[in-house]
Amino acid sequence: MKTAAPLPSTRDLPHPAREEIRLEGVLHALSDPVRLRIVRELAHEGVALSCSHFDLPVTKSTTTHHFRVLRESGVIRQVYEGTAKMSGLRRDDLDDLFPGLLDCLLTAAARQAGRDLGD
């Protein structure tokens, strides 16, 4: 007897497949300082973090927007774990599609942050 495939949860979030991730979308997503800050923290921690982990200088609705842009561009993957929405960097996908890009951008962002602190 065949078992029906489970229906996707209404809480599943849409993500682009690896082959759908576009360079211009990634660069657009990372062009915003708040989104770049999120990605830097995810890269530094190396694990998925809940949205509430981030202390961002924007409203909750704006934070939601920034995470959606990152998810829809393929930079992060978001999944629900209980009531928490966990966000993780799609490093493997990005490194496979655009070798060295993420590391280069993260290094440049760290240098810029160091300059900003020196002001």
C-alpha positions as CSV (number, residue, x, y, z in Angstrom):
1,M,0.0,0.0,0.0
2,K,1.3,3.4,-1.0
3,T,1.6,6.1,1.6
4,A,0.8,9.6,0.6
5,A,3.7,12.1,0.8
6,P,3.5,14.5,3.7
7,L,2.1,17.8,2.8
8,P,4.5,20.7,3.2
9,S,4.0,22.7,6.4
10,T,2.3,26.1,6.0
11,R,5.3,27.3,7.9
12,D,7.8,26.2,5.2
13,L,9.5,29.3,3.7
14,P,10.3,29.5,0.0
15,H,13.9,29.5,-0.9
16,P,15.5,29.5,-4.4
17,A,17.2,26.3,-5.5
18,R,21.0,26.5,-5.8
19,E,20.8,26.9,-9.6
20,E,18.3,29.8,-9.2
21,I,20.6,31.9,-7.1
22,R,21.8,34.9,-9.2
23,L,24.9,37.0,-8.6
24,E,23.0,40.3,-9.0
25,G,20.5,39.2,-6.3
26,V,23.3,38.2,-3.9
27,L,25.1,41.5,-4.4
28,H,21.9,43.5,-4.0
29,A,21.1,41.7,-0.8
30,L,24.6,42.3,0.6
31,S,24.6,46.0,-0.5
32,D,22.6,47.0,2.6
33,P,24.6,47.6,5.8
34,V,22.0,45.9,8.0
35,R,21.8,42.8,5.8
36,L,25.6,42.7,5.6
37,R,25.8,42.9,9.4
38,I,23.4,39.9,9.6
39,V,25.5,37.9,7.2
40,R,28.8,38.8,9.0
41,E,27.3,37.5,12.3
42,L,26.0,34.3,10.7
43,A,29.5,33.7,9.1
44,H,31.2,34.4,12.4
45,E,29.0,32.1,14.5
46,G,29.0,29.4,11.9
47,V,25.6,28.1,13.0
48,A,21.9,28.9,12.4
49,L,20.7,31.7,14.7
50,S,17.2,32.7,15.7
51,C,16.0,36.1,14.3
52,S,15.7,37.3,17.9
53,H,19.4,36.7,18.4
54,F,20.2,39.8,16.3
55,D,20.2,43.2,18.0
56,L,19.6,45.4,14.9
57,P,19.0,49.2,14.9
58,V,15.7,48.8,13.0
59,T,12.1,48.0,13.8
60,K,10.8,44.4,13.9
61,S,9.0,44.8,10.6
62,T,12.2,46.1,8.9
63,T,14.2,43.3,10.4
64,T,11.7,40.9,8.9
65,H,12.1,42.6,5.5
66,H,15.9,42.3,5.7
67,F,15.7,38.6,6.5
68,R,13.3,38.0,3.6
69,V,15.6,39.8,1.1
70,L,18.5,37.6,2.3
71,R,16.4,34.4,2.0
72,E,14.8,35.2,-1.4
73,S,18.2,36.0,-2.8
74,G,19.6,32.7,-1.7
75,V,22.1,34.1,0.9
76,I,20.4,32.5,3.9
77,R,18.1,29.5,4.6
78,Q,15.4,30.0,7.2
79,V,13.5,27.1,8.9
80,Y,11.2,27.0,11.9
81,E,12.4,25.1,14.9
82,G,9.4,25.2,17.3
83,T,8.4,28.8,17.5
84,A,11.8,30.1,16.5
85,K,12.7,31.1,12.9
86,M,16.3,30.0,12.5
87,S,18.6,31.6,9.9
88,G,21.7,30.0,8.5
89,L,24.1,31.2,5.9
90,R,24.0,29.2,2.6
91,R,27.8,29.2,2.5
92,D,28.1,25.9,0.5
93,D,25.8,27.1,-2.2
94,L,27.4,30.5,-2.5
95,D,30.9,29.1,-2.5
96,D,30.0,26.6,-5.2
97,L,28.3,29.1,-7.4
98,F,30.6,32.1,-6.8
99,P,34.0,30.8,-5.5
100,G,35.7,33.2,-3.1
101,L,33.0,35.9,-3.3
102,L,31.6,35.5,0.2
103,D,35.0,35.4,1.8
104,C,36.1,38.4,-0.2
105,L,33.0,40.4,0.8
106,L,33.3,39.4,4.5
107,T,37.0,40.4,4.6
108,A,36.2,43.8,3.0
109,A,33.3,44.3,5.4
110,A,35.5,43.6,8.4
111,R,38.2,46.0,7.1
112,Q,35.6,48.7,6.6
113,A,34.2,48.1,10.1
114,G,37.7,48.4,11.5
115,R,38.1,51.8,9.7
116,D,34.7,53.0,11.0
117,L,35.8,52.2,14.6
118,G,39.0,54.2,14.0
119,D,37.1,57.4,13.1
